[in-house]
Amino acid sequence: MPEGSSRGGIYCMATIPAARRQGLAAAVLASLLRAGKDVNATDFWLQVTAANHDAQALYARAGFRAAGRYVYRQDSRQGAPAAH
């Protein structure tokens, strides 16, 4: 969290497939939110892909809501999956 800010951010949270649906991501998310509140964060942001419906449901249960959208583009010449 940047000094002087009251906003905390969660970036790049992932769970390996074999560990999904066990409550681990919810526990990690709750710990991150508590840690942010411990340093006076009053507002949190995160990013999740439109295709990741399970993560969106997790974040909605934690009180997050969609606040915006953007198109994420990658250069397919650098090994990123090409859009079809």
mmCIF file of the C-alpha atoms, coordinates in Angstrom:
data_MODEL
# 
_entry.id   MODEL 
# 
loop_
_atom_site.group_PDB 
_atom_site.id 
_atom_site.type_symbol 
_atom_site.label_atom_id 
_atom_site.label_alt_id 
_atom_site.label_comp_id 
_atom_site.label_asym_id 
_atom_site.label_entity_id 
_atom_site.label_seq_id 
_atom_site.pdbx_PDB_ins_code 
_atom_site.Cartn_x 
_atom_site.Cartn_y 
_atom_site.Cartn_z 
_atom_site.occupancy 
_atom_site.B_iso_or_equiv 
_atom_site.pdbx_formal_charge 
_atom_site.auth_seq_id 
_atom_site.auth_comp_id 
_atom_site.auth_asym_id 
_atom_site.auth_atom_id 
_atom_site.pdbx_PDB_model_num 
ATOM 1  C CA . MET A 1 1  ? 0.000   0.000   0.000   1.00 0.00 ? 1  MET A CA 1 
ATOM 2  C CA . PRO A 1 2  ? 1.554   3.317   -0.988  1.00 0.00 ? 2  PRO A CA 1 
ATOM 3  C CA . GLU A 1 3  ? 2.458   5.579   1.899   1.00 0.00 ? 3  GLU A CA 1 
ATOM 4  C CA . GLY A 1 4  ? -0.365  7.966   2.707   1.00 0.00 ? 4  GLY A CA 1 
ATOM 5  C CA . SER A 1 5  ? -2.949  5.846   0.889   1.00 0.00 ? 5  SER A CA 1 
ATOM 6  C CA . SER A 1 6  ? -5.934  4.104   2.429   1.00 0.00 ? 6  SER A CA 1 
ATOM 7  C CA . ARG A 1 7  ? -6.364  1.760   -0.561  1.00 0.00 ? 7  ARG A CA 1 
ATOM 8  C CA . GLY A 1 8  ? -5.021  -1.771  -0.557  1.00 0.00 ? 8  GLY A CA 1 
ATOM 9  C CA . GLY A 1 9  ? -4.657  -3.922  -3.657  1.00 0.00 ? 9  GLY A CA 1 
ATOM 10 C CA . ILE A 1 10 ? -4.637  -7.647  -4.297  1.00 0.00 ? 10 ILE A CA 1 
ATOM 11 C CA . TYR A 1 11 ? -2.774  -8.721  -7.394  1.00 0.00 ? 11 TYR A CA 1 
ATOM 12 C CA . CYS A 1 12 ? -2.098  -12.132 -8.929  1.00 0.00 ? 12 CYS A CA 1 
ATOM 13 C CA . MET A 1 13 ? -3.757  -14.519 -6.522  1.00 0.00 ? 13 MET A CA 1 
ATOM 14 C CA . ALA A 1 14 ? -3.954  -18.116 -7.778  1.00 0.00 ? 14 ALA A CA 1 
ATOM 15 C CA . THR A 1 15 ? -4.625  -21.620 -6.498  1.00 0.00 ? 15 THR A CA 1 
ATOM 16 C CA . ILE A 1 16 ? -3.234  -24.738 -8.123  1.00 0.00 ? 16 ILE A CA 1 
ATOM 17 C CA . PRO A 1 17 ? -6.005  -26.965 -9.514  1.00 0.00 ? 17 PRO A CA 1 
ATOM 18 C CA . ALA A 1 18 ? -5.420  -29.805 -7.022  1.00 0.00 ? 18 ALA A CA 1 
ATOM 19 C CA . ALA A 1 19 ? -5.970  -27.410 -4.089  1.00 0.00 ? 19 ALA A CA 1 
ATOM 20 C CA . ARG A 1 20 ? -9.143  -25.712 -5.355  1.00 0.00 ? 20 ARG A CA 1 
ATOM 21 C CA . ARG A 1 21 ? -12.561 -25.910 -3.668  1.00 0.00 ? 21 ARG A CA 1 
ATOM 22 C CA . GLN A 1 22 ? -11.025 -26.394 -0.205  1.00 0.00 ? 22 GLN A CA 1 
ATOM 23 C CA . GLY A 1 23 ? -11.444 -22.868 1.139   1.00 0.00 ? 23 GLY A CA 1 
ATOM 24 C CA . LEU A 1 24 ? -7.755  -21.999 0.792   1.00 0.00 ? 24 LEU A CA 1 
ATOM 25 C CA . ALA A 1 25 ? -8.252  -18.964 -1.457  1.00 0.00 ? 25 ALA A CA 1 
ATOM 26 C CA . ALA A 1 26 ? -10.995 -17.650 0.841   1.00 0.00 ? 26 ALA A CA 1 
ATOM 27 C CA . ALA A 1 27 ? -8.674  -18.017 3.840   1.00 0.00 ? 27 ALA A CA 1 
ATOM 28 C CA . VAL A 1 28 ? -5.790  -16.258 2.061   1.00 0.00 ? 28 VAL A CA 1 
ATOM 29 C CA . LEU A 1 29 ? -8.099  -13.477 0.873   1.00 0.00 ? 29 LEU A CA 1 
ATOM 30 C CA . ALA A 1 30 ? -9.486  -12.985 4.391   1.00 0.00 ? 30 ALA A CA 1 
ATOM 31 C CA . SER A 1 31 ? -5.931  -12.816 5.789   1.00 0.00 ? 31 SER A CA 1 
ATOM 32 C CA . LEU A 1 32 ? -4.889  -10.259 3.170   1.00 0.00 ? 32 LEU A CA 1 
ATOM 33 C CA . LEU A 1 33 ? -7.909  -8.092  3.911   1.00 0.00 ? 33 LEU A CA 1 
ATOM 34 C CA . ARG A 1 34 ? -7.243  -8.301  7.670   1.00 0.00 ? 34 ARG A CA 1 
ATOM 35 C CA . ALA A 1 35 ? -3.584  -7.379  7.131   1.00 0.00 ? 35 ALA A CA 1 
ATOM 36 C CA . GLY A 1 36 ? -4.651  -4.376  5.080   1.00 0.00 ? 36 GLY A CA 1 
ATOM 37 C CA . LYS A 1 37 ? -7.080  -3.245  7.753   1.00 0.00 ? 37 LYS A CA 1 
ATOM 38 C CA . ASP A 1 38 ? -4.288  -3.619  10.335  1.00 0.00 ? 38 ASP A CA 1 
ATOM 39 C CA . VAL A 1 39 ? -2.397  -0.886  8.458   1.00 0.00 ? 39 VAL A CA 1 
ATOM 40 C CA . ASN A 1 40 ? -5.510  1.289   8.121   1.00 0.00 ? 40 ASN A CA 1 
ATOM 41 C CA . ALA A 1 41 ? -6.621  0.325   4.630   1.00 0.00 ? 41 ALA A CA 1 
ATOM 42 C CA . THR A 1 42 ? -10.277 1.224   4.251   1.00 0.00 ? 42 THR A CA 1 
ATOM 43 C CA . ASP A 1 43 ? -10.727 0.364   0.589   1.00 0.00 ? 43 ASP A CA 1 
ATOM 44 C CA . PHE A 1 44 ? -9.410  -2.529  -1.511  1.00 0.00 ? 44 PHE A CA 1 
ATOM 45 C CA . TRP A 1 45 ? -9.123  -3.236  -5.232  1.00 0.00 ? 45 TRP A CA 1 
ATOM 46 C CA . LEU A 1 46 ? -8.298  -6.339  -7.226  1.00 0.00 ? 46 LEU A CA 1 
ATOM 47 C CA . GLN A 1 47 ? -8.326  -7.555  -10.795 1.00 0.00 ? 47 GLN A CA 1 
ATOM 48 C CA . VAL A 1 48 ? -9.800  -10.781 -12.107 1.00 0.00 ? 48 VAL A CA 1 
ATOM 49 C CA . THR A 1 49 ? -10.261 -11.993 -15.657 1.00 0.00 ? 49 THR A CA 1 
ATOM 50 C CA . ALA A 1 50 ? -13.768 -12.056 -17.101 1.00 0.00 ? 50 ALA A CA 1 
ATOM 51 C CA . ALA A 1 51 ? -13.411 -15.792 -17.768 1.00 0.00 ? 51 ALA A CA 1 
ATOM 52 C CA . ASN A 1 52 ? -12.574 -16.681 -14.148 1.00 0.00 ? 52 ASN A CA 1 
ATOM 53 C CA . HIS A 1 53 ? -16.098 -17.114 -12.797 1.00 0.00 ? 53 HIS A CA 1 
ATOM 54 C CA . ASP A 1 54 ? -15.007 -19.082 -9.715  1.00 0.00 ? 54 ASP A CA 1 
ATOM 55 C CA . ALA A 1 55 ? -12.685 -16.275 -8.610  1.00 0.00 ? 55 ALA A CA 1 
ATOM 56 C CA . GLN A 1 56 ? -15.374 -13.697 -9.316  1.00 0.00 ? 56 GLN A CA 1 
ATOM 57 C CA . ALA A 1 57 ? -17.756 -15.630 -7.041  1.00 0.00 ? 57 ALA A CA 1 
ATOM 58 C CA . LEU A 1 58 ? -15.099 -15.798 -4.298  1.00 0.00 ? 58 LEU A CA 1 
ATOM 59 C CA . TYR A 1 59 ? -14.504 -12.057 -4.470  1.00 0.00 ? 59 TYR A CA 1 
ATOM 60 C CA . ALA A 1 60 ? -18.256 -11.303 -4.541  1.00 0.00 ? 60 ALA A CA 1 
ATOM 61 C CA . ARG A 1 61 ? -18.705 -13.368 -1.346  1.00 0.00 ? 61 ARG A CA 1 
ATOM 62 C CA . ALA A 1 62 ? -15.983 -11.198 0.218   1.00 0.00 ? 62 ALA A CA 1 
ATOM 63 C CA . GLY A 1 63 ? -17.913 -8.049  -0.708  1.00 0.00 ? 63 GLY A CA 1 
ATOM 64 C CA . PHE A 1 64 ? -16.147 -7.010  -3.908  1.00 0.00 ? 64 PHE A CA 1 
ATOM 65 C CA . ARG A 1 65 ? -18.130 -5.764  -6.891  1.00 0.00 ? 65 ARG A CA 1 
ATOM 66 C CA . ALA A 1 66 ? -17.230 -4.948  -10.474 1.00 0.00 ? 66 ALA A CA 1 
ATOM 67 C CA . ALA A 1 67 ? -16.071 -1.358  -10.783 1.00 0.00 ? 67 ALA A CA 1 
ATOM 68 C CA . GLY A 1 68 ? -14.739 -1.333  -14.336 1.00 0.00 ? 68 GLY A CA 1 
ATOM 69 C CA . ARG A 1 69 ? -13.514 -3.392  -17.254 1.00 0.00 ? 69 ARG A CA 1 
ATOM 70 C CA . TYR A 1 70 ? -10.696 -3.169  -19.752 1.00 0.00 ? 70 TYR A CA 1 
ATOM 71 C CA . VAL A 1 71 ? -9.332  -5.157  -22.665 1.00 0.00 ? 71 VAL A CA 1 
ATOM 72 C CA . TYR A 1 72 ? -6.060  -6.889  -21.873 1.00 0.00 ? 72 TYR A CA 1 
ATOM 73 C CA . ARG A 1 73 ? -3.858  -7.461  -24.877 1.00 0.00 ? 73 ARG A CA 1 
ATOM 74 C CA . GLN A 1 74 ? -0.616  -9.385  -25.164 1.00 0.00 ? 74 GLN A CA 1 
ATOM 75 C CA . ASP A 1 75 ? 1.897   -9.570  -27.962 1.00 0.00 ? 75 ASP A CA 1 
ATOM 76 C CA . SER A 1 76 ? 1.435   -13.083 -29.387 1.00 0.00 ? 76 SER A CA 1 
ATOM 77 C CA . ARG A 1 77 ? 5.000   -12.971 -30.744 1.00 0.00 ? 77 ARG A CA 1 
ATOM 78 C CA . GLN A 1 78 ? 6.283   -13.297 -27.176 1.00 0.00 ? 78 GLN A CA 1 
ATOM 79 C CA . GLY A 1 79 ? 4.612   -16.627 -26.423 1.00 0.00 ? 79 GLY A CA 1 
ATOM 80 C CA . ALA A 1 80 ? 1.318   -15.255 -25.158 1.00 0.00 ? 80 ALA A CA 1 
ATOM 81 C CA . PRO A 1 81 ? -1.792  -17.078 -26.302 1.00 0.00 ? 81 PRO A CA 1 
ATOM 82 C CA . ALA A 1 82 ? -3.224  -15.471 -29.414 1.00 0.00 ? 82 ALA A CA 1 
ATOM 83 C CA . ALA A 1 83 ? -6.810  -14.213 -29.370 1.00 0.00 ? 83 ALA A CA 1 
ATOM 84 C CA . HIS A 1 84 ? -9.159  -15.943 -31.775 1.00 0.00 ? 84 HIS A CA 1 
# 
